[in-house]
Amino acid sequence: MNKLDNLEEARRTIEKEQLSLVYISQPACSVCHGLKPQIEELLESYPDIKAIHLDATEIPEISGEFQVFTVPVVLVYSEGRELIREARFVPVGKLDHQLGKLQDAMNA
C-alpha cells in the first residue's frame, strides 16, 4: 500500500486506475493500526488493485473530499467511480468477496 501525502496525487490515482483501494486512517486510531495489516494481506491476492493509504491528520481536506466521518475507511474505486465504502469496523471477509467479484468482472 503506497502512502500518499498529497490529495491531488490521490485523485489522479483514483481517476486513472481500473481498480483502486483507498485506505484512510489516523495515527491515534487503534482500529486503524489493527486493520491495515489485514487489508495489506488481503491485497496480496489482488495484484491488479492499486492501493493507496491516506492519513486524515496529515491531509485535513480528506474528510470533505471523501465524506469521511470516522476512521478507518476503505474505499474502492473503478476509474473514479466509488464502488465500495466500508468504515470503522471493516468486515475483511466481505471485502474479500466484493473485491473478488469486481476483479472477475474486470477480467471478463
mmCIF file of the C-alpha atoms, coordinates in Angstrom:
data_MODEL
# 
_entry.id   MODEL 
# 
loop_
_atom_site.group_PDB 
_atom_site.id 
_atom_site.type_symbol 
_atom_site.label_atom_id 
_atom_site.label_alt_id 
_atom_site.label_comp_id 
_atom_site.label_asym_id 
_atom_site.label_entity_id 
_atom_site.label_seq_id 
_atom_site.pdbx_PDB_ins_code 
_atom_site.Cartn_x 
_atom_site.Cartn_y 
_atom_site.Cartn_z 
_atom_site.occupancy 
_atom_site.B_iso_or_equiv 
_atom_site.pdbx_formal_charge 
_atom_site.auth_seq_id 
_atom_site.auth_comp_id 
_atom_site.auth_asym_id 
_atom_site.auth_atom_id 
_atom_site.pdbx_PDB_model_num 
ATOM 1   C CA . MET A 1 1   ? 0.000   0.000   0.000   1.00 0.00 ? 1   MET A CA 1 
ATOM 2   C CA . ASN A 1 2   ? 1.524   3.259   -1.145  1.00 0.00 ? 2   ASN A CA 1 
ATOM 3   C CA . LYS A 1 3   ? 1.224   6.114   1.394   1.00 0.00 ? 3   LYS A CA 1 
ATOM 4   C CA . LEU A 1 4   ? 0.454   9.445   -0.235  1.00 0.00 ? 4   LEU A CA 1 
ATOM 5   C CA . ASP A 1 5   ? 0.692   12.869  1.378   1.00 0.00 ? 5   ASP A CA 1 
ATOM 6   C CA . ASN A 1 6   ? -0.938  14.784  -1.457  1.00 0.00 ? 6   ASN A CA 1 
ATOM 7   C CA . LEU A 1 7   ? -4.654  14.894  -2.207  1.00 0.00 ? 7   LEU A CA 1 
ATOM 8   C CA . GLU A 1 8   ? -4.098  15.702  -5.883  1.00 0.00 ? 8   GLU A CA 1 
ATOM 9   C CA . GLU A 1 9   ? -1.958  12.596  -6.363  1.00 0.00 ? 9   GLU A CA 1 
ATOM 10  C CA . ALA A 1 10  ? -4.677  10.520  -4.706  1.00 0.00 ? 10  ALA A CA 1 
ATOM 11  C CA . ARG A 1 11  ? -7.281  11.990  -7.078  1.00 0.00 ? 11  ARG A CA 1 
ATOM 12  C CA . ARG A 1 12  ? -5.121  11.155  -10.105 1.00 0.00 ? 12  ARG A CA 1 
ATOM 13  C CA . THR A 1 13  ? -4.641  7.565   -8.955  1.00 0.00 ? 13  THR A CA 1 
ATOM 14  C CA . ILE A 1 14  ? -8.367  7.098   -8.337  1.00 0.00 ? 14  ILE A CA 1 
ATOM 15  C CA . GLU A 1 15  ? -9.271  8.519   -11.753 1.00 0.00 ? 15  GLU A CA 1 
ATOM 16  C CA . LYS A 1 16  ? -6.750  6.610   -13.869 1.00 0.00 ? 16  LYS A CA 1 
ATOM 17  C CA . GLU A 1 17  ? -6.697  3.141   -12.280 1.00 0.00 ? 17  GLU A CA 1 
ATOM 18  C CA . GLN A 1 18  ? -9.159  0.481   -13.354 1.00 0.00 ? 18  GLN A CA 1 
ATOM 19  C CA . LEU A 1 19  ? -9.467  -0.570  -9.689  1.00 0.00 ? 19  LEU A CA 1 
ATOM 20  C CA . SER A 1 20  ? -8.070  1.349   -6.739  1.00 0.00 ? 20  SER A CA 1 
ATOM 21  C CA . LEU A 1 21  ? -8.435  0.970   -2.992  1.00 0.00 ? 21  LEU A CA 1 
ATOM 22  C CA . VAL A 1 22  ? -8.073  3.962   -0.673  1.00 0.00 ? 22  VAL A CA 1 
ATOM 23  C CA . TYR A 1 23  ? -7.323  3.313   2.995   1.00 0.00 ? 23  TYR A CA 1 
ATOM 24  C CA . ILE A 1 24  ? -7.866  6.354   5.225   1.00 0.00 ? 24  ILE A CA 1 
ATOM 25  C CA . SER A 1 25  ? -6.637  6.330   8.804   1.00 0.00 ? 25  SER A CA 1 
ATOM 26  C CA . GLN A 1 26  ? -5.271  8.456   11.641  1.00 0.00 ? 26  GLN A CA 1 
ATOM 27  C CA . PRO A 1 27  ? -2.224  7.786   13.840  1.00 0.00 ? 27  PRO A CA 1 
ATOM 28  C CA . ALA A 1 28  ? -4.209  7.817   17.105  1.00 0.00 ? 28  ALA A CA 1 
ATOM 29  C CA . CYS A 1 29  ? -6.694  5.175   15.889  1.00 0.00 ? 29  CYS A CA 1 
ATOM 30  C CA . SER A 1 30  ? -6.082  1.699   17.311  1.00 0.00 ? 30  SER A CA 1 
ATOM 31  C CA . VAL A 1 31  ? -8.638  0.118   14.962  1.00 0.00 ? 31  VAL A CA 1 
ATOM 32  C CA . CYS A 1 32  ? -6.726  1.657   12.030  1.00 0.00 ? 32  CYS A CA 1 
ATOM 33  C CA . HIS A 1 33  ? -3.465  0.079   13.197  1.00 0.00 ? 33  HIS A CA 1 
ATOM 34  C CA . GLY A 1 34  ? -5.105  -3.328  13.565  1.00 0.00 ? 34  GLY A CA 1 
ATOM 35  C CA . LEU A 1 35  ? -6.929  -3.248  10.236  1.00 0.00 ? 35  LEU A CA 1 
ATOM 36  C CA . LYS A 1 36  ? -4.122  -2.009  7.981   1.00 0.00 ? 36  LYS A CA 1 
ATOM 37  C CA . PRO A 1 37  ? -2.054  -5.248  8.050   1.00 0.00 ? 37  PRO A CA 1 
ATOM 38  C CA . GLN A 1 38  ? -5.214  -7.256  7.342   1.00 0.00 ? 38  GLN A CA 1 
ATOM 39  C CA . ILE A 1 39  ? -6.002  -5.092  4.307   1.00 0.00 ? 39  ILE A CA 1 
ATOM 40  C CA . GLU A 1 40  ? -2.402  -5.334  3.082   1.00 0.00 ? 40  GLU A CA 1 
ATOM 41  C CA . GLU A 1 41  ? -2.508  -9.131  3.395   1.00 0.00 ? 41  GLU A CA 1 
ATOM 42  C CA . LEU A 1 42  ? -5.843  -9.238  1.562   1.00 0.00 ? 42  LEU A CA 1 
ATOM 43  C CA . LEU A 1 43  ? -4.443  -7.100  -1.254  1.00 0.00 ? 43  LEU A CA 1 
ATOM 44  C CA . GLU A 1 44  ? -1.727  -9.678  -1.923  1.00 0.00 ? 44  GLU A CA 1 
ATOM 45  C CA . SER A 1 45  ? -4.487  -11.721 -3.585  1.00 0.00 ? 45  SER A CA 1 
ATOM 46  C CA . TYR A 1 46  ? -5.413  -8.760  -5.814  1.00 0.00 ? 46  TYR A CA 1 
ATOM 47  C CA . PRO A 1 47  ? -2.241  -7.506  -7.512  1.00 0.00 ? 47  PRO A CA 1 
ATOM 48  C CA . ASP A 1 48  ? -4.238  -5.539  -10.109 1.00 0.00 ? 48  ASP A CA 1 
ATOM 49  C CA . ILE A 1 49  ? -5.741  -3.257  -7.463  1.00 0.00 ? 49  ILE A CA 1 
ATOM 50  C CA . LYS A 1 50  ? -3.713  -0.096  -6.881  1.00 0.00 ? 50  LYS A CA 1 
ATOM 51  C CA . ALA A 1 51  ? -3.821  0.589   -3.122  1.00 0.00 ? 51  ALA A CA 1 
ATOM 52  C CA . ILE A 1 52  ? -3.094  3.923   -1.501  1.00 0.00 ? 52  ILE A CA 1 
ATOM 53  C CA . HIS A 1 53  ? -3.015  4.985   2.143   1.00 0.00 ? 53  HIS A CA 1 
ATOM 54  C CA . LEU A 1 54  ? -4.018  8.474   3.243   1.00 0.00 ? 54  LEU A CA 1 
ATOM 55  C CA . ASP A 1 55  ? -3.538  9.916   6.737   1.00 0.00 ? 55  ASP A CA 1 
ATOM 56  C CA . ALA A 1 56  ? -6.503  12.136  7.648   1.00 0.00 ? 56  ALA A CA 1 
ATOM 57  C CA . THR A 1 57  ? -4.338  14.013  10.150  1.00 0.00 ? 57  THR A CA 1 
ATOM 58  C CA . GLU A 1 58  ? -1.683  14.925  7.564   1.00 0.00 ? 58  GLU A CA 1 
ATOM 59  C CA . ILE A 1 59  ? -4.241  15.884  4.899   1.00 0.00 ? 59  ILE A CA 1 
ATOM 60  C CA . PRO A 1 60  ? -7.212  17.535  6.665   1.00 0.00 ? 60  PRO A CA 1 
ATOM 61  C CA . GLU A 1 61  ? -9.080  18.053  3.348   1.00 0.00 ? 61  GLU A CA 1 
ATOM 62  C CA . ILE A 1 62  ? -9.618  14.281  3.125   1.00 0.00 ? 62  ILE A CA 1 
ATOM 63  C CA . SER A 1 63  ? -12.707 14.460  5.334   1.00 0.00 ? 63  SER A CA 1 
ATOM 64  C CA . GLY A 1 64  ? -14.515 16.779  2.956   1.00 0.00 ? 64  GLY A CA 1 
ATOM 65  C CA . GLU A 1 65  ? -13.172 15.275  -0.255  1.00 0.00 ? 65  GLU A CA 1 
ATOM 66  C CA . PHE A 1 66  ? -14.165 11.696  0.606   1.00 0.00 ? 66  PHE A CA 1 
ATOM 67  C CA . GLN A 1 67  ? -17.017 12.457  3.065   1.00 0.00 ? 67  GLN A CA 1 
ATOM 68  C CA . VAL A 1 68  ? -15.227 10.680  5.898   1.00 0.00 ? 68  VAL A CA 1 
ATOM 69  C CA . PHE A 1 69  ? -16.764 10.949  9.357   1.00 0.00 ? 69  PHE A CA 1 
ATOM 70  C CA . THR A 1 70  ? -14.845 8.163   11.110  1.00 0.00 ? 70  THR A CA 1 
ATOM 71  C CA . VAL A 1 71  ? -11.697 6.126   10.507  1.00 0.00 ? 71  VAL A CA 1 
ATOM 72  C CA . PRO A 1 72  ? -10.578 3.723   9.278   1.00 0.00 ? 72  PRO A CA 1 
ATOM 73  C CA . VAL A 1 73  ? -12.306 3.917   5.925   1.00 0.00 ? 73  VAL A CA 1 
ATOM 74  C CA . VAL A 1 74  ? -11.806 1.621   2.947   1.00 0.00 ? 74  VAL A CA 1 
ATOM 75  C CA . LEU A 1 75  ? -12.972 2.989   -0.396  1.00 0.00 ? 75  LEU A CA 1 
ATOM 76  C CA . VAL A 1 76  ? -12.792 1.083   -3.669  1.00 0.00 ? 76  VAL A CA 1 
ATOM 77  C CA . TYR A 1 77  ? -12.989 2.923   -6.985  1.00 0.00 ? 77  TYR A CA 1 
ATOM 78  C CA . SER A 1 78  ? -13.119 1.991   -10.634 1.00 0.00 ? 78  SER A CA 1 
ATOM 79  C CA . GLU A 1 79  ? -11.821 4.811   -12.826 1.00 0.00 ? 79  GLU A CA 1 
ATOM 80  C CA . GLY A 1 80  ? -13.055 7.448   -10.392 1.00 0.00 ? 80  GLY A CA 1 
ATOM 81  C CA . ARG A 1 81  ? -16.410 5.860   -9.561  1.00 0.00 ? 81  ARG A CA 1 
ATOM 82  C CA . GLU A 1 82  ? -16.892 4.741   -5.945  1.00 0.00 ? 82  GLU A CA 1 
ATOM 83  C CA . LEU A 1 83  ? -17.973 1.106   -5.768  1.00 0.00 ? 83  LEU A CA 1 
ATOM 84  C CA . ILE A 1 84  ? -17.374 0.089   -2.145  1.00 0.00 ? 84  ILE A CA 1 
ATOM 85  C CA . ARG A 1 85  ? -17.337 2.056   1.116   1.00 0.00 ? 85  ARG A CA 1 
ATOM 86  C CA . GLU A 1 86  ? -16.651 0.435   4.488   1.00 0.00 ? 86  GLU A CA 1 
ATOM 87  C CA . ALA A 1 87  ? -15.913 2.383   7.661   1.00 0.00 ? 87  ALA A CA 1 
ATOM 88  C CA . ARG A 1 88  ? -14.825 1.836   11.259  1.00 0.00 ? 88  ARG A CA 1 
ATOM 89  C CA . PHE A 1 89  ? -15.273 -1.921  11.665  1.00 0.00 ? 89  PHE A CA 1 
ATOM 90  C CA . VAL A 1 90  ? -14.489 -3.229  8.185   1.00 0.00 ? 90  VAL A CA 1 
ATOM 91  C CA . PRO A 1 91  ? -15.583 -6.843  7.556   1.00 0.00 ? 91  PRO A CA 1 
ATOM 92  C CA . VAL A 1 92  ? -12.469 -8.183  5.806   1.00 0.00 ? 92  VAL A CA 1 
ATOM 93  C CA . GLY A 1 93  ? -14.194 -11.383 4.620   1.00 0.00 ? 93  GLY A CA 1 
ATOM 94  C CA . LYS A 1 94  ? -16.992 -9.388  2.990   1.00 0.00 ? 94  LYS A CA 1 
ATOM 95  C CA . LEU A 1 95  ? -14.457 -7.029  1.418   1.00 0.00 ? 95  LEU A CA 1 
ATOM 96  C CA . ASP A 1 96  ? -12.518 -10.018 0.047   1.00 0.00 ? 96  ASP A CA 1 
ATOM 97  C CA . HIS A 1 97  ? -15.710 -11.379 -1.536  1.00 0.00 ? 97  HIS A CA 1 
ATOM 98  C CA . GLN A 1 98  ? -16.575 -7.988  -3.057  1.00 0.00 ? 98  GLN A CA 1 
ATOM 99  C CA . LEU A 1 99  ? -13.060 -7.480  -4.450  1.00 0.00 ? 99  LEU A CA 1 
ATOM 100 C CA . GLY A 1 100 ? -13.135 -10.966 -5.965  1.00 0.00 ? 100 GLY A CA 1 
ATOM 101 C CA . LYS A 1 101 ? -16.383 -10.211 -7.749  1.00 0.00 ? 101 LYS A CA 1 
ATOM 102 C CA . LEU A 1 102 ? -15.057 -6.881  -9.021  1.00 0.00 ? 102 LEU A CA 1 
ATOM 103 C CA . GLN A 1 103 ? -11.825 -8.413  -10.271 1.00 0.00 ? 103 GLN A CA 1 
ATOM 104 C CA . ASP A 1 104 ? -13.731 -11.216 -12.012 1.00 0.00 ? 104 ASP A CA 1 
ATOM 105 C CA . ALA A 1 105 ? -15.987 -8.651  -13.689 1.00 0.00 ? 105 ALA A CA 1 
ATOM 106 C CA . MET A 1 106 ? -12.986 -6.600  -14.844 1.00 0.00 ? 106 MET A CA 1 
ATOM 107 C CA . ASN A 1 107 ? -11.267 -9.666  -16.285 1.00 0.00 ? 107 ASN A CA 1 
ATOM 108 C CA . ALA A 1 108 ? -14.368 -10.978 -18.091 1.00 0.00 ? 108 ALA A CA 1 
# 
